[in-house]
């Protein structure tokens, strides 16, 4: 009887598959009995008193409360500025900054010191903004 390589490979593959399936079977060849979890009686956990709320002091008459910077800060005019400087100024005033390429190429701004701001949203003077988008092009390009 002549055995071909293809037939031998198929036989070896079948044996290996059978061994793999046997190893994955739910029946265990381990003769040790399965252990069950035992529960211990629990003791009552120590009770803790609720944490009191922090005391608040009422402002004295004539005093004003300061709101966070982003809520009251006026958006500065950053158009024409170096992108890195504009981004730094906006962040120092408490704004989150989105940055985008103002050209139609949609490039990522990696080295922001080589870019200049062409426009911004919202416009300078807005007081209800938390985030400012700046649209920039490379220094050697026109807006």
DSSP file (Angstrom, degrees, kcal/mol; ACC not computed):
  #  RESIDUE AA STRUCTURE BP1 BP2  ACC     N-H-->O    O-->H-N    N-H-->O    O-->H-N    TCO  KAPPA ALPHA  PHI   PSI    X-CA   Y-CA   Z-CA
    1    1 A X              0   0    0      0, 0.0     2,-0.5     0, 0.0     0, 0.0   0.000 360.0 360.0 360.0 131.9    0.0    0.0    0.0
    2    2 A X        -     0   0    0      0, 0.0     2,-0.5     0, 0.0     0, 0.0  -0.821 360.0-158.7 -98.5 125.9    1.4    3.4   -1.0
    3    3 A X        -     0   0    0     -2,-0.5     2,-0.2     4,-0.0     3,-0.0  -0.908  10.1-150.6-106.3 124.4    0.9    6.3    1.4
    4    4 A X     >  -     0   0    0     -2,-0.5     4,-2.3     1,-0.1     5,-0.2  -0.501  24.4-115.8 -89.5 161.7    1.1    9.8   -0.1
    5    5 A X  H  > S+     0   0    0      1,-0.2     4,-2.8     2,-0.2     5,-0.2   0.891 116.4  54.3 -61.4 -39.2    2.3   12.8    1.8
    6    6 A X  H  > S+     0   0    0      2,-0.2     4,-2.1     1,-0.2    -1,-0.2   0.910 109.4  46.4 -63.3 -42.9   -1.1   14.4    1.5
    7    7 A X  H  > S+     0   0    0      2,-0.2     4,-2.1     1,-0.2    -1,-0.2   0.895 113.1  50.1 -66.6 -39.9   -2.8   11.4    3.1
    8    8 A X  H  X S+     0   0    0     -4,-2.3     4,-2.5     2,-0.2    -2,-0.2   0.909 110.5  49.5 -64.8 -42.6   -0.2   11.3    5.8
    9    9 A X  H  X S+     0   0    0     -4,-2.8     4,-2.4     1,-0.2    -2,-0.2   0.891 110.5  50.5 -63.5 -39.9   -0.6   15.0    6.5
   10   10 A X  H  X S+     0   0    0     -4,-2.1     4,-2.1     2,-0.2    -1,-0.2   0.890 111.0  48.9 -64.9 -39.2   -4.4   14.6    6.7
   11   11 A X  H  X S+     0   0    0     -4,-2.1     4,-2.2     2,-0.2    -2,-0.2   0.915 111.7  48.1 -67.2 -42.9   -4.0   11.7    9.2
   12   12 A X  H  X S+     0   0    0     -4,-2.5     4,-2.5     1,-0.2    -2,-0.2   0.910 111.5  50.8 -63.9 -42.1   -1.6   13.6   11.4
   13   13 A X  H  X S+     0   0    0     -4,-2.4     4,-2.3     1,-0.2    -1,-0.2   0.898 109.8  50.5 -61.9 -41.4   -4.0   16.6   11.4
   14   14 A X  H  X S+     0   0    0     -4,-2.1     4,-2.1     2,-0.2    -1,-0.2   0.898 111.0  48.4 -64.9 -40.6   -6.9   14.4   12.3
   15   15 A X  H  X S+     0   0    0     -4,-2.2     4,-2.3     2,-0.2    -2,-0.2   0.926 112.1  48.7 -66.0 -44.1   -5.0   12.9   15.2
   16   16 A X  H  X S+     0   0    0     -4,-2.5     4,-2.4     1,-0.2    -2,-0.2   0.888 110.7  50.9 -63.4 -38.7   -3.9   16.3   16.5
   17   17 A X  H  X S+     0   0    0     -4,-2.3     4,-2.4     2,-0.2    -1,-0.2   0.897 109.8  50.3 -64.9 -39.9   -7.5   17.6   16.3
   18   18 A X  H  X S+     0   0    0     -4,-2.1     4,-2.2     2,-0.2    -2,-0.2   0.901 111.2  48.4 -65.3 -40.8   -8.7   14.6   18.3
   19   19 A X  H  X S+     0   0    0     -4,-2.3     4,-2.1     2,-0.2    -2,-0.2   0.916 111.3  50.1 -65.3 -42.5   -6.1   15.1   20.9
   20   20 A X  H  X S+     0   0    0     -4,-2.4     4,-1.2     1,-0.2    -2,-0.2   0.906 111.6  48.3 -63.2 -41.7   -6.9   18.8   21.2
   21   21 A X  H  < S+     0   0    0     -4,-2.4     4,-0.4     1,-0.2    -1,-0.2   0.882 109.9  52.0 -66.0 -37.9  -10.6   18.1   21.5
   22   22 A X  H >< S+     0   0    0     -4,-2.2     3,-1.0     1,-0.2    -1,-0.2   0.880 107.3  52.7 -66.0 -36.9  -10.0   15.5   24.2
   23   23 A X  H 3< S+     0   0    0     -4,-2.1    -1,-0.2     1,-0.2    -2,-0.2   0.790 110.9  48.2 -68.9 -26.3   -7.9   18.0   26.2
   24   24 A X  T 3< S+     0   0    0     -4,-1.2    -1,-0.2    -3,-0.2    -2,-0.2   0.414  83.5 121.9 -93.5   1.6  -10.8   20.5   26.0
   25   25 A X    <   -     0   0    0     -3,-1.0    -3,-0.0    -4,-0.4    -4,-0.0  -0.297  69.5-125.5 -68.4 151.1  -13.5   18.1   27.1
   26   26 A X  S    S+     0   0    0      2,-0.1     2,-0.4     0, 0.0    -1,-0.1   0.722  88.0  91.2 -69.4 -20.0  -15.5   19.0   30.2
   27   27 A X  S    S-     0   0    0     -5,-0.1     2,-0.3     2,-0.0    -2,-0.1  -0.629  72.8-144.7 -78.2 130.2  -14.7   15.6   31.8
   28   28 A X        -     0   0    0     -2,-0.4    -2,-0.1     2,-0.1    -5,-0.0  -0.729  14.2-151.1 -96.9 143.4  -11.6   15.9   33.8
   29   29 A X        +     0   0    0     -2,-0.3     2,-0.5     2,-0.0    -1,-0.1   0.437  67.8 110.9 -87.9   0.5   -9.1   13.1   34.1
   30   30 A X        -     0   0    0      1,-0.1    -2,-0.1     2,-0.1     0, 0.0  -0.645  58.4-156.7 -76.6 120.3   -8.2   14.4   37.6
   31   31 A X        +     0   0    0     -2,-0.5    -1,-0.1     2,-0.1     2,-0.1   0.601  59.0 110.0 -76.6  -8.7   -9.4   11.9   40.2
   32   32 A X  S    S-     0   0    0      1,-0.1     3,-0.1     3,-0.0    -2,-0.1  -0.428  76.3-112.4 -68.0 137.9   -9.6   14.5   43.0
   33   33 A X        -     0   0    0      1,-0.1     2,-0.2    -2,-0.1    -1,-0.1  -0.349  35.7 -98.5 -69.7 151.7  -13.1   15.3   44.0
   34   34 A X        -     0   0    0      1,-0.1     2,-0.4    -2,-0.0    -1,-0.1  -0.465  37.2-132.0 -69.6 138.5  -14.4   18.7   43.2
   35   35 A X        -     0   0    0     -2,-0.2     2,-0.4    -3,-0.1    -1,-0.1  -0.726  14.4-146.9 -93.9 141.9  -14.2   21.1   46.2
   36   36 A X        -     0   0    0     -2,-0.4     2,-0.2     1,-0.0     0, 0.0  -0.810  23.3-107.5-106.2 150.4  -17.2   23.2   47.1
   37   37 A X        -     0   0    0     -2,-0.4     2,-0.4     1,-0.0    -1,-0.0  -0.533  31.1-151.4 -75.2 137.4  -16.9   26.6   48.6
   38   38 A X        -     0   0    0     -2,-0.2     2,-0.4     0, 0.0    -1,-0.0  -0.854   6.5-139.3-108.5 147.9  -17.8   26.9   52.3
   39   39 A X        -     0   0    0     -2,-0.4     2,-0.3     3,-0.0     3,-0.0  -0.872   7.9-146.3-108.6 139.9  -19.2   30.0   53.8
   40   40 A X        -     0   0    0     -2,-0.4     2,-0.1     1,-0.1     0, 0.0  -0.759  32.7 -99.8 -96.9 145.4  -18.2   31.3   57.2
   41   41 A X        -     0   0    0     -2,-0.3     2,-0.3     1,-0.1    -1,-0.1  -0.450  42.8-132.8 -63.6 136.8  -20.7   33.0   59.4
   42   42 A X        -     0   0    0     -2,-0.1     2,-0.3    -3,-0.0    -1,-0.1  -0.680   8.7-137.3 -95.0 146.1  -20.1   36.7   59.0
   43   43 A X        -     0   0    0     -2,-0.3     2,-0.1     1,-0.1     3,-0.1  -0.683  38.0 -88.2 -95.5 155.8  -19.9   39.1   61.9
   44   44 A X        -     0   0    0     -2,-0.3     2,-0.1     1,-0.1    -1,-0.1  -0.398  45.0-119.4 -64.6 133.4  -21.7   42.4   61.8
   45   45 A X        -     0   0    0      1,-0.1    -1,-0.1    -2,-0.1     2,-0.1  -0.462  36.1 -96.7 -72.2 144.7  -19.5   45.0   60.3
   46   46 A X        -     0   0    0     -2,-0.1     2,-0.3     1,-0.1    -1,-0.1  -0.371  41.6-124.0 -62.9 139.2  -18.7   47.9   62.5
   47   47 A X        -     0   0    0     -3,-0.1     2,-0.4    -2,-0.1    -1,-0.1  -0.619  22.1-156.5 -86.3 144.0  -21.1   50.8   61.9
   48   48 A X        -     0   0    0     -2,-0.3     2,-0.2     3,-0.0     3,-0.1  -0.918  20.0-115.7-118.1 146.8  -19.7   54.1   61.0
   49   49 A X        -     0   0    0     -2,-0.4     3,-0.1     1,-0.1     0, 0.0  -0.527  42.2 -95.5 -77.8 146.8  -21.4   57.4   61.5
   50   50 A X        -     0   0    0     -2,-0.2     2,-0.4     1,-0.1    -1,-0.1  -0.297  42.2-106.4 -62.3 145.8  -22.3   59.3   58.4
   51   51 A X        -     0   0    0      1,-0.1    -1,-0.1    -3,-0.1     3,-0.1  -0.572  37.9-118.9 -72.8 128.6  -19.8   62.0   57.4
   52   52 A X        -     0   0    0     -2,-0.4     3,-0.1     1,-0.1     2,-0.1  -0.362  30.8-102.6 -68.9 149.7  -21.2   65.4   58.2
   53   53 A X        -     0   0    0      1,-0.1    -1,-0.1    -2,-0.0     3,-0.1  -0.410  47.0 -93.7 -67.8 145.7  -21.6   67.8   55.3
   54   54 A X        -     0   0    0      1,-0.1     2,-0.2    -2,-0.1    -1,-0.1  -0.325  45.4-107.7 -62.4 142.7  -18.9   70.4   55.1
   55   55 A X        -     0   0    0     -3,-0.1     2,-0.4     1,-0.0    -1,-0.1  -0.476  31.7-153.3 -72.7 139.0  -19.8   73.6   56.7
   56   56 A X        -     0   0    0     -2,-0.2     2,-0.5    -3,-0.1    -1,-0.0  -0.910   4.2-143.7-112.9 141.7  -20.6   76.5   54.5
   57   57 A X        -     0   0    0     -2,-0.4     2,-0.3     3,-0.0     3,-0.0  -0.854  17.8-123.6-104.7 139.5  -20.2   80.0   55.5
   58   58 A X        -     0   0    0     -2,-0.5     2,-0.0     1,-0.1     0, 0.0  -0.605  33.6-109.0 -78.1 136.3  -22.6   82.6   54.3
   59   59 A X        -     0   0    0     -2,-0.3     3,-0.1     1,-0.1    -1,-0.1  -0.366  35.3-112.7 -65.1 144.4  -21.0   85.5   52.5
   60   60 A X    >   -     0   0    0      1,-0.1     3,-2.2     4,-0.1    -1,-0.1  -0.394  46.0 -80.9 -73.5 157.2  -20.9   88.7   54.4
   61   61 A X  T 3  S+     0   0    0      1,-0.3    -1,-0.1    -2,-0.1     3,-0.1  -0.336 118.3  20.1 -61.9 133.9  -23.1   91.5   53.1
   62   62 A X  T 3  S+     0   0    0      1,-0.4    -1,-0.3    -3,-0.1     2,-0.2   0.236  95.9 120.5  91.1 -12.8  -21.4   93.4   50.2
   63   63 A X    <   -     0   0    0     -3,-2.2     2,-0.4     1,-0.0    -1,-0.4  -0.573  50.9-148.9 -82.9 148.3  -19.0   90.5   49.4
   64   64 A X        -     0   0    0     -2,-0.2     2,-0.4    -3,-0.1    -4,-0.1  -0.918   9.2-129.7-117.2 145.7  -19.1   88.9   46.0
   65   65 A X        -     0   0    0     -2,-0.4     2,-0.5    -6,-0.0    -6,-0.0  -0.746  20.7-132.4 -91.7 139.1  -18.4   85.3   45.1
   66   66 A X        -     0   0    0     -2,-0.4     2,-0.2     1,-0.0     3,-0.1  -0.783  17.2-145.9 -92.5 132.7  -15.9   84.7   42.3
   67   67 A X        -     0   0    0     -2,-0.5     5,-0.1     1,-0.2    -1,-0.0  -0.499  39.2 -75.2 -87.3 162.2  -17.0   82.1   39.7
   68   68 A X    >>  -     0   0    0     -2,-0.2     4,-1.1     1,-0.1     3,-1.0  -0.221  47.5-112.1 -55.6 150.9  -14.5   79.8   37.9
   69   69 A X  H 3> S+     0   0    0      1,-0.3     4,-2.5     2,-0.2     3,-0.4   0.841 112.5  57.0 -57.8 -39.4  -12.4   81.6   35.3
   70   70 A X  H 34 S+     0   0    0      1,-0.2    -1,-0.3     2,-0.2    59,-0.1   0.799 104.3  53.5 -67.4 -27.2  -13.9   79.8   32.3
   71   71 A X  H <4 S+     0   0    0     -3,-1.0    -1,-0.2     1,-0.2    -2,-0.2   0.827 124.0  23.0 -77.0 -30.4  -17.5   80.9   33.2
   72   72 A X  H  < S+     0   0    0     -4,-1.1    -2,-0.2    -3,-0.4    -1,-0.2   0.550  93.6 112.3-113.5  -9.8  -16.7   84.6   33.4
   73   73 A X     <  -     0   0    0     -4,-2.5     2,-0.4    -5,-0.2    56,-0.3  -0.372  64.2-128.9 -69.0 142.9  -13.5   85.0   31.3
   74   74 A X        -     0   0    0     -2,-0.1     2,-0.3    54,-0.1    53,-0.2  -0.775  27.9-110.3 -91.0 133.7  -13.9   86.9   28.1
   75   75 A X        -     0   0    0     51,-2.7    50,-3.0    -2,-0.4    51,-0.2  -0.477  37.3-135.6 -65.8 122.5  -12.5   85.2   25.0
   76   76 A X        -     0   0    0     -2,-0.3     2,-0.8    48,-0.2    50,-0.1  -0.359  19.3-104.3 -77.0 160.8   -9.4   87.0   23.9
   77   77 A X        +     0   0    0      1,-0.1    -1,-0.1    47,-0.1    46,-0.1  -0.773  46.5 162.9 -84.8 112.4   -8.6   87.9   20.3
   78   78 A X    >   +     0   0    0     -2,-0.8     3,-2.0     3,-0.1    39,-0.3   0.365  26.8 127.8-112.2   2.7   -5.9   85.5   19.2
   79   79 A X  T 3  S+     0   0    0      1,-0.3    39,-0.2    39,-0.1     3,-0.1  -0.414  78.4  19.5 -63.9 131.1   -6.3   85.9   15.4
   80   80 A X  T 3  S+     0   0    0     37,-2.6    -1,-0.3     1,-0.3    38,-0.1   0.231 100.1 120.7  93.0 -12.5   -2.9   86.7   13.9
   81   81 A X  S <  S-     0   0    0     -3,-2.0    36,-2.7     1,-0.1    -1,-0.3  -0.365  78.0 -88.5 -79.8 161.6   -1.0   85.3   16.8
   82   82 A X  B  >  -A  116   0A   0     34,-0.2     4,-2.7     1,-0.1    34,-0.3  -0.497  40.7-124.4 -62.2 137.6    1.5   82.5   16.8
   83   83 A X  H  > S+     0   0    0     32,-2.5     4,-2.6    29,-0.3     5,-0.2   0.894 108.4  49.4 -57.6 -45.2   -0.5   79.3   17.3
   84   84 A X  H  > S+     0   0    0     28,-1.0     4,-2.1    31,-0.3    -1,-0.2   0.903 113.3  46.4 -63.7 -41.3    1.5   78.1   20.3
   85   85 A X  H  > S+     0   0    0      2,-0.2     4,-2.5     1,-0.2    -2,-0.2   0.894 112.7  49.9 -68.6 -39.6    1.2   81.5   22.0
   86   86 A X  H  X S+     0   0    0     -4,-2.7     4,-2.5     2,-0.2     5,-0.2   0.921 111.3  48.9 -63.5 -43.9   -2.6   81.7   21.3
   87   87 A X  H  X S+     0   0    0     -4,-2.6     4,-2.2    -5,-0.2    -2,-0.2   0.907 111.9  48.9 -62.6 -42.6   -3.1   78.2   22.7
   88   88 A X  H  X S+     0   0    0     -4,-2.1     4,-2.2    -5,-0.2    -2,-0.2   0.912 111.5  49.3 -63.8 -43.6   -1.1   79.1   25.8
   89   89 A X  H  X S+     0   0    0     -4,-2.5     4,-1.2     2,-0.2    -2,-0.2   0.927 111.8  48.3 -62.0 -46.3   -3.1   82.3   26.4
   90   90 A X  H  <>S+     0   0    0     -4,-2.5     5,-2.3     1,-0.2     3,-0.4   0.913 112.4  48.1 -63.1 -42.7   -6.4   80.6   26.0
   91   91 A X  H ><5S+     0   0    0     -4,-2.2     3,-1.5     1,-0.2    -1,-0.2   0.875 106.9  56.4 -66.6 -36.4   -5.5   77.8   28.3
   92   92 A X  H 3<5S+     0   0    0     -4,-2.2    -1,-0.2     1,-0.3    -2,-0.2   0.783 104.5  53.9 -66.1 -25.0   -4.2   80.3   30.9
   93   93 A X  T 3<5S-     0   0    0     -4,-1.2    -1,-0.3    -3,-0.4    -2,-0.2   0.461 127.0-101.8 -85.9  -2.0   -7.7   82.0   30.8
   94   94 A X  T < 5S+     0   0    0     -3,-1.5     2,-0.3     1,-0.3    -3,-0.2   0.551  76.2 136.4  97.3   8.9   -9.3   78.6   31.6
   95   95 A X      < -     0   0    0     -5,-2.3     2,-0.3    -6,-0.2    -1,-0.3  -0.635  52.7-129.8 -90.9 147.2  -10.5   77.6   28.1
   96   96 A X  E     -b  131   0A   0     34,-2.6    36,-2.8    -2,-0.3     2,-0.5  -0.729  30.8-140.6 -84.8 146.0  -10.2   74.2   26.5
   97   97 A X  E     -b  132   0A   0     -2,-0.3     2,-0.4    34,-0.2    36,-0.2  -0.940  18.1-168.4-121.2 127.8   -8.7   74.6   23.0
   98   98 A X  E     -b  133   0A   0     34,-2.4    36,-2.9    -2,-0.5     2,-0.4  -0.919  16.4-161.6-102.7 137.1   -9.6   72.8   19.8
   99   99 A X  E     +b  134   0A   0     -2,-0.4     2,-0.3    34,-0.2    36,-0.2  -0.974  13.0 171.0-126.1 136.1   -7.1   73.3   17.0
  100  100 A X  E     -b  135   0A   0     34,-2.4    36,-2.5    -2,-0.4     2,-0.4  -0.975  39.0-103.2-141.7 154.1   -7.6   72.7   13.3
  101  101 A X  E     -b  136   0A   0      6,-0.5    36,-0.2    -2,-0.3     5,-0.1  -0.629  24.0-156.0 -73.5 127.1   -5.8   73.3   10.0
  102  102 A X        +     0   0    0     34,-3.4    35,-0.2    -2,-0.4    -1,-0.1   0.627  69.8  86.8 -81.4 -12.9   -7.5   76.3    8.3
  103  103 A X  S >  S-     0   0    0     33,-0.5     3,-1.0     1,-0.1     4,-0.1  -0.388  93.6-111.2 -80.6 165.7   -6.3   75.1    4.9
  104  104 A X  T 3  S+     0   0    0      1,-0.2    -1,-0.1     2,-0.1    -2,-0.0   0.529 106.1  80.9 -73.6  -2.9   -8.4   72.6    2.8
  105  105 A X  T 3  S-     0   0    0      1,-0.0    -1,-0.2     2,-0.0    -3,-0.1   0.752  86.5-143.3 -76.9 -23.7   -5.6   70.0    3.4
  106  106 A X    <   +     0   0    0     -3,-1.0    -2,-0.1     1,-0.1    -4,-0.0   0.871  33.2 176.0  65.9  38.4   -6.8   69.0    6.9
  107  107 A X        -     0   0    0      1,-0.1    -6,-0.5    -4,-0.1     2,-0.3  -0.298  33.3-110.1 -74.2 158.0   -3.3   68.5    8.3
  108  108 A X        -     0   0    0     -8,-0.1     2,-1.0     1,-0.0    -1,-0.1  -0.709  26.2-127.8 -84.9 140.7   -2.5   67.7   11.9
  109  109 A X        +     0   0    0     -2,-0.3     3,-0.2     1,-0.2   -10,-0.0  -0.782  45.2 154.6 -92.2 101.1   -0.9   70.5   13.8
  110  110 A X        +     0   0    0     -2,-1.0     2,-0.9     1,-0.3    -1,-0.2   0.904  69.9  35.1 -95.2 -51.7    2.2   68.8   15.3
  111  111 A X  S >  S-     0   0    0      1,-0.1     3,-2.0     3,-0.0    -1,-0.3  -0.789  71.7-176.6-103.9  88.1    4.7   71.7   15.8
  112  112 A X  G >  S+     0   0    0     -2,-0.9   -28,-1.0     1,-0.3     3,-1.0   0.575  72.2  72.2 -70.4  -7.9    2.3   74.5   16.7
  113  113 A X  G 3  S+     0   0    0      1,-0.2    -1,-0.3   -30,-0.2   -28,-0.1   0.642  92.3  59.0 -78.6 -11.9    5.1   77.1   16.9
  114  114 A X  G <  S+     0   0    0     -3,-2.0    25,-2.2   -32,-0.1     2,-0.3   0.143  98.6  76.2 -97.8  17.9    5.3   77.0   13.1
  115  115 A X  E <   - C   0 138A   0     -3,-1.0   -32,-2.5    23,-0.3   -31,-0.3  -0.867  62.7-150.3-127.7 158.5    1.7   78.0   12.6
  116  116 A X  E     -AC  82 137A   0     21,-2.9    21,-2.0    -2,-0.3     2,-0.4  -0.963  26.8-109.3-129.6 150.0   -0.4   81.2   12.9
  117  117 A X  E     + C   0 136A   0    -36,-2.7   -37,-2.6    -2,-0.3    19,-0.3  -0.634  31.0 174.9 -83.3 127.3   -4.0   81.7   13.8
  118  118 A X  E     -     0   0A   0     17,-3.3     2,-0.3    -2,-0.4    18,-0.2   0.774  66.5  -8.4 -98.2 -36.1   -6.4   82.7   11.0
  119  119 A X  E     - C   0 135A   0     16,-1.6    16,-2.6   -41,-0.1    -1,-0.3  -0.966  58.2-153.0-155.4 168.4   -9.7   82.6   12.8
  120  120 A X  E     - C   0 134A   0     -2,-0.3     2,-0.3    14,-0.2    14,-0.2  -0.973  17.7-117.5-145.5 157.9  -11.3   81.5   16.0
  121  121 A X  E    S+ C   0 133A   0     12,-2.2    12,-3.1    -2,-0.3     2,-0.2  -0.945  94.1  34.2-143.6 120.8  -14.7   80.4   17.3
  122  122 A X  S    S-     0   0    0     -2,-0.3     3,-0.1    10,-0.2    -1,-0.1   0.491 100.9-114.2 -77.1 169.2  -16.3   81.9   19.3
  123  123 A X    >   -     0   0    0     -2,-0.2     3,-1.6     1,-0.2   -48,-0.2  -0.238  43.5 -76.5 -68.2 158.3  -15.4   85.4   18.4
  124  124 A X  T 3  S+     0   0    0      1,-0.2   -48,-0.2    -4,-0.1    -1,-0.2  -0.254 116.5  34.2 -56.2 141.5  -13.4   87.6   20.8
  125  125 A X  T 3  S+     0   0    0    -50,-3.0    -1,-0.2     1,-0.3   -49,-0.1   0.200  78.2 138.3  99.4 -15.7  -15.4   89.0   23.7
  126  126 A X    <   -     0   0    0     -3,-1.6   -51,-2.7   -51,-0.2    -1,-0.3  -0.357  29.7-174.3 -63.7 143.1  -17.7   86.1   24.2
  127  127 A X  S    S+     0   0    0    -53,-0.2    -1,-0.1    -3,-0.1   -54,-0.1   0.442  71.1  65.9-117.8  -3.0  -18.3   85.3   27.8
  128  128 A X  S    S+     0   0    0    -56,-0.1     2,-0.3   -53,-0.0    -1,-0.1   0.172  77.2 110.2-105.2  18.1  -20.3   82.1   27.7
  129  129 A X        +     0   0    0    -56,-0.3   -56,-0.1     1,-0.1     3,-0.1  -0.706  34.0 173.0 -99.5 144.7  -17.7   79.8   26.1
  130  130 A X  S    S+     0   0    0     -2,-0.3   -34,-2.6     1,-0.3     2,-0.4   0.543  77.5  42.8-110.9 -22.9  -15.8   76.9   27.7
  131  131 A X  E     -b   96   0A   0    -36,-0.2     2,-0.4   -34,-0.0    -1,-0.3  -0.974  65.1-163.9-129.5 138.8  -14.0   75.8   24.6
  132  132 A X  E     -b   97   0A   0    -36,-2.8   -34,-2.4    -2,-0.4     2,-0.5  -0.988   8.9-150.5-124.2 130.5  -12.4   77.9   21.8
  133  133 A X  E     -bC  98 121A   0    -12,-3.1   -12,-2.2    -2,-0.4     2,-0.4  -0.855  10.9-164.2 -98.4 131.8  -11.5   76.5   18.4
  134  134 A X  E     -bC  99 120A   0    -36,-2.9   -34,-2.4    -2,-0.5     2,-0.5  -0.967   4.9-156.5-118.3 135.0   -8.5   78.1   16.6
  135  135 A X  E     +bC 100 119A   0    -16,-2.6   -17,-3.3    -2,-0.4   -16,-1.6  -0.942  23.7 174.9-113.2 120.5   -8.0   77.6   12.9
  136  136 A X  E     -bC 101 117A   0    -36,-2.5   -34,-3.4    -2,-0.5   -33,-0.5  -0.820  21.9-159.8-129.4 160.6   -4.4   78.0   11.8
  137  137 A X  E     - C   0 116A   0    -21,-2.0   -21,-2.9    -2,-0.3   -54,-0.2  -0.877  43.7 -79.8-129.4 166.1   -2.1   77.7    8.8
  138  138 A X  E >   - C   0 115A   0     -2,-0.3     3,-2.1   -23,-0.3   -23,-0.3  -0.282  47.2-107.8 -64.1 154.5    1.7   77.3    8.5
  139  139 A X  T 3  S+     0   0    0    -25,-2.2   -24,-0.1     1,-0.3    -1,-0.1   0.809 118.0  52.0 -56.3 -35.1    3.7   80.6    9.0
  140  140 A X  T 3  S+     0   0    0    -26,-0.3    -1,-0.3     2,-0.1     2,-0.3   0.401  99.6  81.6 -85.3   4.5    4.7   80.8    5.3
  141  141 A X  S <  S-     0   0    0     -3,-2.1     2,-0.3   -25,-0.0    -4,-0.1  -0.708  77.6-122.2-106.6 158.6    1.0   80.4    4.1
  142  142 A X              0   0    0     -2,-0.3    -4,-0.1     1,-0.1   -24,-0.1  -0.739 360.0 360.0 -99.4 151.5   -1.7   83.0    3.9
  143  143 A X              0   0    0     -2,-0.3    -1,-0.1   -26,-0.1   -25,-0.0   0.470 360.0 360.0 -71.7 360.0   -5.0   82.7    5.7
